[in-house]
């Protein structure tokens, strides 16, 4: 997003969101219940303000935020334990 307020001020910003889940096959010989599920989510936000009162003077303010989550789990979460572990 770009927005020019006037001759001397400009605003710009961007936002990114990524979300993905994959099932990793570590080895072809593995049974499906032993595969790995990988879930990742990324977000990024950036903003920029520029003020140029004259051709020889410019001020800028920039900021941003990034958040990344990665979850690695067994593919089969419903597998019951064969012994009573108290869980």
Buried (B, 14 or more C-beta within 10 A) or exposed (E): EEEEEEEEEBBBBEEEEEEEEEEEEEEEEEEEEBBBBBEBBBBBBBBBBBBBEEEEEEEEEEEEEEEEEEEEEEBEEEEEEEEEEEE
